[in-house]
């Protein structure tokens, strides 16, 4: 499902305009992004949790040249599904 399809489905289900749902979705993504950038978790009870995972620096190999390379440490966003969502998907 693409973003626009999601917006249409939520608008239809909630009886809201697509514009209102689009603004709410964009705001939600913006708030989650801001919180993750600040190093904080976002927990939505029953749905799941968004957090930042810290990946350590490591050595790797360039698959084309077989040269050894150094992969720097990085942060990566992670979503972990909540119990209610897991049960609904089973």
N, CA, C and O atoms as a CHARMM CRD file, in Angstrom:
* protein
*
  360
    1    1 UNK  N      0.84200  -1.17400   0.00000 PROA 1      0.00000
    2    1 UNK  CA     0.00000   0.00000   0.00000 PROA 1      0.00000
    3    1 UNK  C      0.89000   1.24100   0.00000 PROA 1      0.00000
    4    1 UNK  O      1.80000   1.36500   0.81900 PROA 1      0.00000
    5    2 UNK  N      0.62300   2.12900  -0.90300 PROA 2      0.00000
    6    2 UNK  CA     1.39000   3.36400  -1.00200 PROA 2      0.00000
    7    2 UNK  C      0.77200   4.43000  -0.09500 PROA 2      0.00000
    8    2 UNK  O     -0.34700   4.28100   0.39600 PROA 2      0.00000
    9    3 UNK  N      1.52700   5.50500   0.11200 PROA 3      0.00000
   10    3 UNK  CA     1.09800   6.56500   1.02300 PROA 3      0.00000
   11    3 UNK  C     -0.27900   7.11100   0.64300 PROA 3      0.00000
   12    3 UNK  O     -1.13800   7.26300   1.51100 PROA 3      0.00000
   13    4 UNK  N     -0.50000   7.40600  -0.62600 PROA 4      0.00000
   14    4 UNK  CA    -1.77800   7.98400  -1.05000 PROA 4      0.00000
   15    4 UNK  C     -2.92300   7.00600  -0.83700 PROA 4      0.00000
   16    4 UNK  O     -4.02500   7.41800  -0.47400 PROA 4      0.00000
   17    5 UNK  N     -2.68300   5.71700  -1.05800 PROA 5      0.00000
   18    5 UNK  CA    -3.70700   4.70000  -0.81100 PROA 5      0.00000
   19    5 UNK  C     -4.03300   4.62700   0.67600 PROA 5      0.00000
   20    5 UNK  O     -5.19100   4.47600   1.06400 PROA 5      0.00000
   21    6 UNK  N     -2.99400   4.73500   1.50000 PROA 6      0.00000
   22    6 UNK  CA    -3.17400   4.72200   2.95300 PROA 6      0.00000
   23    6 UNK  C     -4.02100   5.91700   3.39100 PROA 6      0.00000
   24    6 UNK  O     -4.93900   5.77300   4.19900 PROA 6      0.00000
   25    7 UNK  N     -3.71100   7.08600   2.85800 PROA 7      0.00000
   26    7 UNK  CA    -4.45500   8.30300   3.19800 PROA 7      0.00000
   27    7 UNK  C     -5.92700   8.14900   2.81700 PROA 7      0.00000
   28    7 UNK  O     -6.80800   8.51000   3.59700 PROA 7      0.00000
   29    8 UNK  N     -6.19800   7.61700   1.62700 PROA 8      0.00000
   30    8 UNK  CA    -7.58100   7.41100   1.18600 PROA 8      0.00000
   31    8 UNK  C     -8.31500   6.44400   2.11100 PROA 8      0.00000
   32    8 UNK  O     -9.47000   6.68000   2.46600 PROA 8      0.00000
   33    9 UNK  N     -7.64900   5.35500   2.50300 PROA 9      0.00000
   34    9 UNK  CA    -8.26900   4.35500   3.36900 PROA 9      0.00000
   35    9 UNK  C     -8.59000   4.93600   4.74500 PROA 9      0.00000
   36    9 UNK  O     -9.68000   4.71300   5.27300 PROA 9      0.00000
   37   10 UNK  N     -7.65500   5.67400   5.32300 PROA 10     0.00000
   38   10 UNK  CA    -7.87900   6.27200   6.64300 PROA 10     0.00000
   39   10 UNK  C     -8.98300   7.32200   6.56300 PROA 10     0.00000
   40   10 UNK  O     -9.84300   7.38200   7.44200 PROA 10     0.00000
   41   11 UNK  N     -8.96700   8.14200   5.52900 PROA 11     0.00000
   42   11 UNK  CA    -9.99400   9.17700   5.36200 PROA 11     0.00000
   43   11 UNK  C    -11.38100   8.55000   5.26600 PROA 11     0.00000
   44   11 UNK  O    -12.33100   9.03500   5.88100 PROA 11     0.00000
   45   12 UNK  N    -11.49100   7.48400   4.50400 PROA 12     0.00000
   46   12 UNK  CA   -12.76900   6.79800   4.34000 PROA 12     0.00000
   47   12 UNK  C    -13.23000   6.16900   5.65500 PROA 12     0.00000
   48   12 UNK  O    -14.39500   6.29600   6.03200 PROA 12     0.00000
   49   13 UNK  N    -12.33000   5.50200   6.33800 PROA 13     0.00000
   50   13 UNK  CA   -12.64800   4.81200   7.59600 PROA 13     0.00000
   51   13 UNK  C    -13.02200   5.79400   8.70500 PROA 13     0.00000
   52   13 UNK  O    -13.93300   5.52600   9.48900 PROA 13     0.00000
   53   14 UNK  N    -12.32600   6.92400   8.77500 PROA 14     0.00000
   54   14 UNK  CA   -12.53300   7.88900   9.85900 PROA 14     0.00000
   55   14 UNK  C    -13.54500   8.98100   9.50900 PROA 14     0.00000
   56   14 UNK  O    -13.93400   9.76300  10.37600 PROA 14     0.00000
   57   15 UNK  N    -13.96700   9.04000   8.26300 PROA 15     0.00000
   58   15 UNK  CA   -14.90000  10.08000   7.85700 PROA 15     0.00000
   59   15 UNK  C    -14.26200  11.46200   7.83800 PROA 15     0.00000
   60   15 UNK  O    -14.91300  12.46100   8.14500 PROA 15     0.00000
   61   16 UNK  N    -12.98600  11.51100   7.47600 PROA 16     0.00000
   62   16 UNK  CA   -12.24200  12.77100   7.40800 PROA 16     0.00000
   63   16 UNK  C    -11.85400  13.05700   5.96500 PROA 16     0.00000
   64   16 UNK  O    -11.92200  12.17900   5.10400 PROA 16     0.00000
   65   17 UNK  N    -11.45000  14.28900   5.71500 PROA 17     0.00000
   66   17 UNK  CA   -10.98400  14.62100   4.36900 PROA 17     0.00000
   67   17 UNK  C     -9.58200  14.05200   4.16400 PROA 17     0.00000
   68   17 UNK  O     -8.83000  13.86500   5.12000 PROA 17     0.00000
   69   18 UNK  N     -9.24500  13.78300   2.91500 PROA 18     0.00000
   70   18 UNK  CA    -7.90600  13.28000   2.60600 PROA 18     0.00000
   71   18 UNK  C     -6.84700  14.30900   2.97700 PROA 18     0.00000
   72   18 UNK  O     -5.74600  13.94800   3.39200 PROA 18     0.00000
   73   19 UNK  N     -7.17500  15.58700   2.83000 PROA 19     0.00000
   74   19 UNK  CA    -6.23300  16.64700   3.17800 PROA 19     0.00000
   75   19 UNK  C     -5.91800  16.62800   4.67600 PROA 19     0.00000
   76   19 UNK  O     -4.76200  16.77200   5.07200 PROA 19     0.00000
   77   20 UNK  N     -6.94600  16.45000   5.50100 PROA 20     0.00000
   78   20 UNK  CA    -6.74300  16.41000   6.95500 PROA 20     0.00000
   79   20 UNK  C     -5.89800  15.20300   7.34900 PROA 20     0.00000
   80   20 UNK  O     -5.00300  15.31300   8.18700 PROA 20     0.00000
   81   21 UNK  N     -6.18200  14.06400   6.75100 PROA 21     0.00000
   82   21 UNK  CA    -5.41800  12.84900   7.05000 PROA 21     0.00000
   83   21 UNK  C     -3.97600  13.00700   6.58600 PROA 21     0.00000
   84   21 UNK  O     -3.05100  12.58900   7.28300 PROA 21     0.00000
   85   22 UNK  N     -3.77800  13.60200   5.42400 PROA 22     0.00000
   86   22 UNK  CA    -2.43100  13.81800   4.90100 PROA 22     0.00000
   87   22 UNK  C     -1.62200  14.71700   5.83300 PROA 22     0.00000
   88   22 UNK  O     -0.46300  14.42600   6.12700 PROA 22     0.00000
   89   23 UNK  N     -2.23500  15.81500   6.30200 PROA 23     0.00000
   90   23 UNK  CA    -1.54200  16.71700   7.23500 PROA 23     0.00000
   91   23 UNK  C     -1.20000  15.99800   8.53600 PROA 23     0.00000
   92   23 UNK  O     -0.10300  16.16100   9.06800 PROA 23     0.00000
   93   24 UNK  N     -2.14300  15.19900   9.05000 PROA 24     0.00000
   94   24 UNK  CA    -1.90700  14.46600  10.29600 PROA 24     0.00000
   95   24 UNK  C     -0.77700  13.45100  10.12200 PROA 24     0.00000
   96   24 UNK  O      0.08300  13.32200  10.99300 PROA 24     0.00000
   97   25 UNK  N     -0.78000  12.74000   9.00800 PROA 25     0.00000
   98   25 UNK  CA     0.26500  11.74800   8.75000 PROA 25     0.00000
   99   25 UNK  C      1.63000  12.41500   8.61700 PROA 25     0.00000
  100   25 UNK  O      2.61100  11.94600   9.19500 PROA 25     0.00000
  101   26 UNK  N      1.69700  13.50700   7.85900 PROA 26     0.00000
  102   26 UNK  CA     2.96500  14.22400   7.70100 PROA 26     0.00000
  103   26 UNK  C      3.46600  14.76700   9.03300 PROA 26     0.00000
  104   26 UNK  O      4.66700  14.74800   9.30000 PROA 26     0.00000
  105   27 UNK  N      2.54700  15.25200   9.87300 PROA 27     0.00000
  106   27 UNK  CA     2.92300  15.75800  11.19100 PROA 27     0.00000
  107   27 UNK  C      3.42500  14.62400  12.07400 PROA 27     0.00000
  108   27 UNK  O      4.40800  14.78800  12.79700 PROA 27     0.00000
  109   28 UNK  N      2.76000  13.48000  12.02000 PROA 28     0.00000
  110   28 UNK  CA     3.18300  12.32500  12.81200 PROA 28     0.00000
  111   28 UNK  C      4.60000  11.89800  12.42900 PROA 28     0.00000
  112   28 UNK  O      5.43400  11.65400  13.30000 PROA 28     0.00000
  113   29 UNK  N      4.86500  11.80900  11.14300 PROA 29     0.00000
  114   29 UNK  CA     6.19900  11.42400  10.66800 PROA 29     0.00000
  115   29 UNK  C      7.23300  12.45400  11.11000 PROA 29     0.00000
  116   29 UNK  O      8.34000  12.09300  11.50900 PROA 29     0.00000
  117   30 UNK  N      6.87900  13.72500  11.04200 PROA 30     0.00000
  118   30 UNK  CA     7.78700  14.79400  11.44600 PROA 30     0.00000
  119   30 UNK  C      8.11600  14.71600  12.93500 PROA 30     0.00000
  120   30 UNK  O      9.27500  14.86100  13.32200 PROA 30     0.00000
  121   31 UNK  N      7.10700  14.48800  13.76500 PROA 31     0.00000
  122   31 UNK  CA     7.32200  14.39400  15.21500 PROA 31     0.00000
  123   31 UNK  C      8.17400  13.17200  15.55600 PROA 31     0.00000
  124   31 UNK  O      9.08900  13.26500  16.37500 PROA 31     0.00000
  125   32 UNK  N      7.88500  12.04100  14.94100 PROA 32     0.00000
  126   32 UNK  CA     8.67900  10.83400  15.19500 PROA 32     0.00000
  127   32 UNK  C     10.12600  11.06900  14.78400 PROA 32     0.00000
  128   32 UNK  O     11.04200  10.69200  15.51400 PROA 32     0.00000
  129   33 UNK  N     10.34400  11.68100  13.63200 PROA 33     0.00000
  130   33 UNK  CA    11.69800  11.97300  13.15300 PROA 33     0.00000
  131   33 UNK  C     12.43300  12.89300  14.11500 PROA 33     0.00000
  132   33 UNK  O     13.59800  12.65300  14.43400 PROA 33     0.00000
  133   34 UNK  N     11.77000  13.93800  14.57900 PROA 34     0.00000
  134   34 UNK  CA    12.37800  14.88600  15.51800 PROA 34     0.00000
  135   34 UNK  C     12.77600  14.18700  16.81600 PROA 34     0.00000
  136   34 UNK  O     13.86900  14.41100  17.33700 PROA 34     0.00000
  137   35 UNK  N     11.89600  13.34800  17.33100 PROA 35     0.00000
  138   35 UNK  CA    12.18200  12.63300  18.57800 PROA 35     0.00000
  139   35 UNK  C     13.35200  11.66500  18.40500 PROA 35     0.00000
  140   35 UNK  O     14.21600  11.57700  19.27800 PROA 35     0.00000
  141   36 UNK  N     13.38600  10.94700  17.29500 PROA 36     0.00000
  142   36 UNK  CA    14.48500  10.01000  17.05300 PROA 36     0.00000
  143   36 UNK  C     15.80500  10.74800  16.89300 PROA 36     0.00000
  144   36 UNK  O     16.83200  10.28500  17.38800 PROA 36     0.00000
  145   37 UNK  N     15.79600  11.89300  16.20700 PROA 37     0.00000
  146   37 UNK  CA    17.01300  12.69400  16.05400 PROA 37     0.00000
  147   37 UNK  C     17.54200  13.14400  17.40700 PROA 37     0.00000
  148   37 UNK  O     18.75200  13.26500  17.60000 PROA 37     0.00000
  149   38 UNK  N     16.62500  13.39300  18.34900 PROA 38     0.00000
  150   38 UNK  CA    17.00900  13.83500  19.69400 PROA 38     0.00000
  151   38 UNK  C     17.41100  12.65700  20.58200 PROA 38     0.00000
  152   38 UNK  O     17.77500  12.84900  21.74200 PROA 38     0.00000
  153   39 UNK  N     17.34500  11.43900  20.03800 PROA 39     0.00000
  154   39 UNK  CA    17.75700  10.25600  20.78700 PROA 39     0.00000
  155   39 UNK  C     16.68100   9.67800  21.68700 PROA 39     0.00000
  156   39 UNK  O     16.97400   8.86200  22.56100 PROA 39     0.00000
  157   40 UNK  N     15.44000  10.09400  21.48200 PROA 40     0.00000
  158   40 UNK  CA    14.34500   9.60700  22.31600 PROA 40     0.00000
  159   40 UNK  C     13.51700   8.56900  21.56500 PROA 40     0.00000
  160   40 UNK  O     13.45500   8.56800  20.33600 PROA 40     0.00000
  161   41 UNK  N     12.88100   7.68300  22.33800 PROA 41     0.00000
  162   41 UNK  CA    11.98500   6.67000  21.77100 PROA 41     0.00000
  163   41 UNK  C     10.58700   7.24300  21.62300 PROA 41     0.00000
  164   41 UNK  O     10.20900   8.17500  22.33200 PROA 41     0.00000
  165   42 UNK  N      9.82400   6.68000  20.69600 PROA 42     0.00000
  166   42 UNK  CA     8.41200   7.02300  20.53700 PROA 42     0.00000
  167   42 UNK  C      7.63500   5.71700  20.68400 PROA 42     0.00000
  168   42 UNK  O      7.75500   4.81800  19.85300 PROA 42     0.00000
  169   43 UNK  N      6.83700   5.62200  21.75000 PROA 43     0.00000
  170   43 UNK  CA     6.04800   4.42400  22.00900 PROA 43     0.00000
  171   43 UNK  C      4.57800   4.71500  21.76900 PROA 43     0.00000
  172   43 UNK  O      4.02300   5.65600  22.33500 PROA 43     0.00000
  173   44 UNK  N      3.95100   3.91000  20.93200 PROA 44     0.00000
  174   44 UNK  CA     2.51800   4.00800  20.68500 PROA 44     0.00000
  175   44 UNK  C      1.92800   2.69500  21.19300 PROA 44     0.00000
  176   44 UNK  O      2.02500   1.66000  20.53400 PROA 44     0.00000
  177   45 UNK  N      1.32000   2.75500  22.36800 PROA 45     0.00000
  178   45 UNK  CA     0.83200   1.56500  23.04900 PROA 45     0.00000
  179   45 UNK  C     -0.04100   0.72100  22.12700 PROA 45     0.00000
  180   45 UNK  O     -0.97200   1.22000  21.49500 PROA 45     0.00000
  181   46 UNK  N      0.28000  -0.55900  22.06800 PROA 46     0.00000
  182   46 UNK  CA    -0.46900  -1.49800  21.24500 PROA 46     0.00000
  183   46 UNK  C      0.01200  -1.57100  19.80600 PROA 46     0.00000
  184   46 UNK  O     -0.15100  -2.59800  19.14800 PROA 46     0.00000
  185   47 UNK  N      0.60200  -0.49500  19.31600 PROA 47     0.00000
  186   47 UNK  CA     1.07800  -0.46500  17.93000 PROA 47     0.00000
  187   47 UNK  C      2.54600  -0.82800  17.85300 PROA 47     0.00000
  188   47 UNK  O      2.92300  -1.75700  17.13700 PROA 47     0.00000
  189   48 UNK  N      3.38600  -0.09700  18.59000 PROA 48     0.00000
  190   48 UNK  CA     4.80800  -0.40100  18.56500 PROA 48     0.00000
  191   48 UNK  C      5.65900   0.74700  19.04500 PROA 48     0.00000
  192   48 UNK  O      5.15400   1.75800  19.53300 PROA 48     0.00000
  193   49 UNK  N      6.96000   0.57700  18.90000 PROA 49     0.00000
  194   49 UNK  CA     7.91700   1.57700  19.37400 PROA 49     0.00000
  195   49 UNK  C      8.94200   1.87300  18.28800 PROA 49     0.00000
  196   49 UNK  O      9.43800   0.97200  17.61000 PROA 49     0.00000
  197   50 UNK  N      9.24200   3.14500  18.14200 PROA 50     0.00000
  198   50 UNK  CA    10.28900   3.60600  17.24100 PROA 50     0.00000
  199   50 UNK  C     11.46800   4.00300  18.11300 PROA 50     0.00000
  200   50 UNK  O     11.29300   4.71700  19.10100 PROA 50     0.00000
  201   51 UNK  N     12.66500   3.55000  17.76400 PROA 51     0.00000
  202   51 UNK  CA    13.84900   3.94900  18.50900 PROA 51     0.00000
  203   51 UNK  C     15.05100   3.96600  17.58500 PROA 51     0.00000
  204   51 UNK  O     14.96800   3.56400  16.42500 PROA 51     0.00000
  205   52 UNK  N     16.17200   4.43700  18.11800 PROA 52     0.00000
  206   52 UNK  CA    17.40600   4.51600  17.34700 PROA 52     0.00000
  207   52 UNK  C     18.32800   3.39500  17.80400 PROA 52     0.00000
  208   52 UNK  O     18.55800   3.21500  19.00000 PROA 52     0.00000
  209   53 UNK  N     18.84700   2.65100  16.85300 PROA 53     0.00000
  210   53 UNK  CA    19.81200   1.59300  17.12900 PROA 53     0.00000
  211   53 UNK  C     21.19700   2.10800  16.76800 PROA 53     0.00000
  212   53 UNK  O     21.39200   2.70300  15.70900 PROA 53     0.00000
  213   54 UNK  N     22.15000   1.87600  17.65300 PROA 54     0.00000
  214   54 UNK  CA    23.52600   2.30400  17.40200 PROA 54     0.00000
  215   54 UNK  C     24.31300   1.11100  16.86600 PROA 54     0.00000
  216   54 UNK  O     24.42900   0.08500  17.53800 PROA 54     0.00000
  217   55 UNK  N     24.84600   1.24600  15.67100 PROA 55     0.00000
  218   55 UNK  CA    25.62100   0.17600  15.04300 PROA 55     0.00000
  219   55 UNK  C     27.09800   0.52100  15.16100 PROA 55     0.00000
  220   55 UNK  O     27.51900   1.61400  14.78100 PROA 55     0.00000
  221   56 UNK  N     27.86400  -0.39100  15.67700 PROA 56     0.00000
  222   56 UNK  CA    29.29500  -0.17300  15.88500 PROA 56     0.00000
  223   56 UNK  C     30.05000  -0.15800  14.55700 PROA 56     0.00000
  224   56 UNK  O     29.60300  -0.72400  13.56000 PROA 56     0.00000
  225   57 UNK  N     31.19700   0.50100  14.57300 PROA 57     0.00000
  226   57 UNK  CA    32.07800   0.49200  13.39700 PROA 57     0.00000
  227   57 UNK  C     32.57700  -0.93400  13.18700 PROA 57     0.00000
  228   57 UNK  O     32.75500  -1.69100  14.14100 PROA 57     0.00000
  229   58 UNK  N     32.79700  -1.28300  11.93100 PROA 58     0.00000
  230   58 UNK  CA    33.27700  -2.64100  11.65700 PROA 58     0.00000
  231   58 UNK  C     34.05700  -2.65100  10.35200 PROA 58     0.00000
  232   58 UNK  O     34.02400  -1.69200   9.58100 PROA 58     0.00000
  233   59 UNK  N     34.74600  -3.73200  10.12500 PROA 59     0.00000
  234   59 UNK  CA    35.49100  -3.90500   8.88200 PROA 59     0.00000
  235   59 UNK  C     34.63500  -4.69400   7.90600 PROA 59     0.00000
  236   59 UNK  O     33.85000  -5.55400   8.30600 PROA 59     0.00000
  237   60 UNK  N     34.79100  -4.39600   6.63100 PROA 60     0.00000
  238   60 UNK  CA    34.03900  -5.09400   5.60600 PROA 60     0.00000
  239   60 UNK  C     34.88900  -5.29000   4.37100 PROA 60     0.00000
  240   60 UNK  O     36.07400  -4.95500   4.35400 PROA 60     0.00000
  241   61 UNK  N     34.27200  -5.83800   3.33600 PROA 61     0.00000
  242   61 UNK  CA    34.97200  -6.08900   2.08100 PROA 61     0.00000
  243   61 UNK  C     34.12500  -5.53500   0.94500 PROA 61     0.00000
  244   61 UNK  O     32.92700  -5.80500   0.86800 PROA 61     0.00000
  245   62 UNK  N     34.75100  -4.75800   0.06300 PROA 62     0.00000
  246   62 UNK  CA    34.07700  -4.25700  -1.12700 PROA 62     0.00000
  247   62 UNK  C     33.83600  -5.45900  -2.03700 PROA 62     0.00000
  248   62 UNK  O     34.79900  -6.09500  -2.46700 PROA 62     0.00000
  249   63 UNK  N     32.57400  -5.79200  -2.34600 PROA 63     0.00000
  250   63 UNK  CA    32.29300  -6.99100  -3.13400 PROA 63     0.00000
  251   63 UNK  C     32.82400  -6.93900  -4.56900 PROA 63     0.00000
  252   63 UNK  O     33.02800  -7.98500  -5.18600 PROA 63     0.00000
  253   64 UNK  N     33.04700  -5.74800  -5.10400 PROA 64     0.00000
  254   64 UNK  CA    33.54200  -5.64200  -6.47800 PROA 64     0.00000
  255   64 UNK  C     35.05400  -5.78000  -6.55200 PROA 64     0.00000
  256   64 UNK  O     35.58100  -6.46600  -7.42800 PROA 64     0.00000
  257   65 UNK  N     35.75300  -5.12200  -5.62300 PROA 65     0.00000
  258   65 UNK  CA    37.22300  -5.11200  -5.69000 PROA 65     0.00000
  259   65 UNK  C     37.87400  -6.05100  -4.68700 PROA 65     0.00000
  260   65 UNK  O     39.07700  -6.30300  -4.76300 PROA 65     0.00000
  261   66 UNK  N     37.10100  -6.56500  -3.76200 PROA 66     0.00000
  262   66 UNK  CA    37.58800  -7.43600  -2.67700 PROA 66     0.00000
  263   66 UNK  C     38.53200  -6.69500  -1.72300 PROA 66     0.00000
  264   66 UNK  O     39.20400  -7.31800  -0.90100 PROA 66     0.00000
  265   67 UNK  N     38.57800  -5.37300  -1.83600 PROA 67     0.00000
  266   67 UNK  CA    39.43000  -4.57700  -0.94700 PROA 67     0.00000
  267   67 UNK  C     38.76900  -4.46100   0.41800 PROA 67     0.00000
  268   67 UNK  O     37.54600  -4.36700   0.51800 PROA 67     0.00000
  269   68 UNK  N     39.58400  -4.46800   1.46700 PROA 68     0.00000
  270   68 UNK  CA    39.06800  -4.29800   2.81900 PROA 68     0.00000
  271   68 UNK  C     38.70200  -2.83100   3.01400 PROA 68     0.00000
  272   68 UNK  O     39.43500  -1.92700   2.61300 PROA 68     0.00000
  273   69 UNK  N     37.55000  -2.62300   3.64000 PROA 69     0.00000
  274   69 UNK  CA    37.10000  -1.26000   3.90100 PROA 69     0.00000
  275   69 UNK  C     36.66700  -1.13900   5.35700 PROA 69     0.00000
  276   69 UNK  O     36.34300  -2.13200   6.01000 PROA 69     0.00000
  277   70 UNK  N     36.66800   0.08200   5.84600 PROA 70     0.00000
  278   70 UNK  CA    36.22000   0.36400   7.20100 PROA 70     0.00000
  279   70 UNK  C     34.82200   0.96600   7.11500 PROA 70     0.00000
  280   70 UNK  O     34.61800   1.98200   6.45200 PROA 70     0.00000
  281   71 UNK  N     33.86900   0.34200   7.78100 PROA 71     0.00000
  282   71 UNK  CA    32.49500   0.83000   7.78800 PROA 71     0.00000
  283   71 UNK  C     32.30600   1.60300   9.09200 PROA 71     0.00000
  284   71 UNK  O     32.45100   1.02600  10.17000 PROA 71     0.00000
  285   72 UNK  N     31.98800   2.89400   9.01500 PROA 72     0.00000
  286   72 UNK  CA    31.89500   3.71200  10.22700 PROA 72     0.00000
  287   72 UNK  C     30.68100   3.36100  11.09000 PROA 72     0.00000
  288   72 UNK  O     29.72000   2.75500  10.61700 PROA 72     0.00000
  289   73 UNK  N     30.74600   3.75100  12.35600 PROA 73     0.00000
  290   73 UNK  CA    29.60500   3.58200  13.25700 PROA 73     0.00000
  291   73 UNK  C     28.45700   4.43400  12.73300 PROA 73     0.00000
  292   73 UNK  O     28.67600   5.47500  12.11500 PROA 73     0.00000
  293   74 UNK  N     27.24700   3.98900  12.98100 PROA 74     0.00000
  294   74 UNK  CA    26.09500   4.74800  12.50500 PROA 74     0.00000
  295   74 UNK  C     24.88300   4.51100  13.38600 PROA 74     0.00000
  296   74 UNK  O     24.83400   3.56600  14.17300 PROA 74     0.00000
  297   75 UNK  N     23.91400   5.38600  13.23400 PROA 75     0.00000
  298   75 UNK  CA    22.63400   5.24000  13.91300 PROA 75     0.00000
  299   75 UNK  C     21.61000   4.82900  12.86700 PROA 75     0.00000
  300   75 UNK  O     21.66300   5.27200  11.71900 PROA 75     0.00000
  301   76 UNK  N     20.67700   3.97600  13.27700 PROA 76     0.00000
  302   76 UNK  CA    19.66700   3.49200  12.34700 PROA 76     0.00000
  303   76 UNK  C     18.30900   3.46400  13.04600 PROA 76     0.00000
  304   76 UNK  O     18.22200   3.00300  14.18400 PROA 76     0.00000
  305   77 UNK  N     17.24500   3.94700  12.39600 PROA 77     0.00000
  306   77 UNK  CA    15.92300   3.88200  13.02100 PROA 77     0.00000
  307   77 UNK  C     15.40500   2.44300  13.02200 PROA 77     0.00000
  308   77 UNK  O     15.61400   1.69100  12.07000 PROA 77     0.00000
  309   78 UNK  N     14.72600   2.08000  14.11300 PROA 78     0.00000
  310   78 UNK  CA    14.20200   0.72700  14.26900 PROA 78     0.00000
  311   78 UNK  C     12.74900   0.82400  14.73700 PROA 78     0.00000
  312   78 UNK  O     12.41500   1.66700  15.57000 PROA 78     0.00000
  313   79 UNK  N     11.89000  -0.03900  14.19800 PROA 79     0.00000
  314   79 UNK  CA    10.50800  -0.13500  14.66600 PROA 79     0.00000
  315   79 UNK  C     10.30700  -1.52500  15.22600 PROA 79     0.00000
  316   79 UNK  O     10.66600  -2.52100  14.59700 PROA 79     0.00000
  317   80 UNK  N      9.73000  -1.58700  16.41300 PROA 80     0.00000
  318   80 UNK  CA     9.41800  -2.88100  17.01600 PROA 80     0.00000
  319   80 UNK  C      7.91200  -2.93400  17.24800 PROA 80     0.00000
  320   80 UNK  O      7.36100  -2.10200  17.96900 PROA 80     0.00000
  321   81 UNK  N      7.25600  -3.90100  16.64500 PROA 81     0.00000
  322   81 UNK  CA     5.80100  -4.02600  16.73700 PROA 81     0.00000
  323   81 UNK  C      5.37200  -4.33800  18.16300 PROA 81     0.00000
  324   81 UNK  O      6.03800  -5.09000  18.87500 PROA 81     0.00000
  325   82 UNK  N      4.25100  -3.75100  18.56800 PROA 82     0.00000
  326   82 UNK  CA     3.68200  -3.99300  19.88800 PROA 82     0.00000
  327   82 UNK  C      2.86300  -5.27400  19.90400 PROA 82     0.00000
  328   82 UNK  O      2.59000  -5.87100  18.86200 PROA 82     0.00000
  329   83 UNK  N      2.48000  -5.68000  21.09800 PROA 83     0.00000
  330   83 UNK  CA     1.76800  -6.93900  21.28600 PROA 83     0.00000
  331   83 UNK  C      0.44300  -6.97700  20.51100 PROA 83     0.00000
  332   83 UNK  O      0.12900  -7.98100  19.87100 PROA 83     0.00000
  333   84 UNK  N     -0.32500  -5.89900  20.56800 PROA 84     0.00000
  334   84 UNK  CA    -1.61600  -5.86300  19.88400 PROA 84     0.00000
  335   84 UNK  C     -1.45200  -6.01900  18.37800 PROA 84     0.00000
  336   84 UNK  O     -2.20800  -6.75300  17.74200 PROA 84     0.00000
  337   85 UNK  N     -0.47500  -5.33600  17.80900 PROA 85     0.00000
  338   85 UNK  CA    -0.21600  -5.44300  16.36900 PROA 85     0.00000
  339   85 UNK  C      0.24800  -6.85200  16.00800 PROA 85     0.00000
  340   85 UNK  O     -0.19300  -7.41600  15.00600 PROA 85     0.00000
  341   86 UNK  N      1.12600  -7.41300  16.81100 PROA 86     0.00000
  342   86 UNK  CA     1.61400  -8.77500  16.54700 PROA 86     0.00000
  343   86 UNK  C      0.46500  -9.77500  16.56300 PROA 86     0.00000
  344   86 UNK  O      0.38100 -10.65000  15.70100 PROA 86     0.00000
  345   87 UNK  N     -0.42000  -9.63800  17.55200 PROA 87     0.00000
  346   87 UNK  CA    -1.55500 -10.55900  17.66200 PROA 87     0.00000
  347   87 UNK  C     -2.51700 -10.40400  16.48000 PROA 87     0.00000
  348   87 UNK  O     -3.06100 -11.39300  15.99100 PROA 87     0.00000
  349   88 UNK  N     -2.72400  -9.18000  16.02600 PROA 88     0.00000
  350   88 UNK  CA    -3.64600  -8.92800  14.91500 PROA 88     0.00000
  351   88 UNK  C     -3.13500  -9.51100  13.60700 PROA 88     0.00000
  352   88 UNK  O     -3.92400  -9.90800  12.75000 PROA 88     0.00000
  353   89 UNK  N     -1.81700  -9.56400  13.45000 PROA 89     0.00000
  354   89 UNK  CA    -1.21700 -10.03600  12.20200 PROA 89     0.00000
  355   89 UNK  C     -1.13800 -11.55700  12.15200 PROA 89     0.00000
  356   89 UNK  O     -1.07100 -12.13100  11.06500 PROA 89     0.00000
  357   90 UNK  N     -1.14500 -12.21000  13.28700 PROA 90     0.00000
  358   90 UNK  CA    -1.00400 -13.67700  13.32100 PROA 90     0.00000
  359   90 UNK  C     -2.01500 -14.37300  12.46000 PROA 90     0.00000
  360   90 UNK  O     -2.02300 -15.60200  12.38700 PROA 90     0.00000
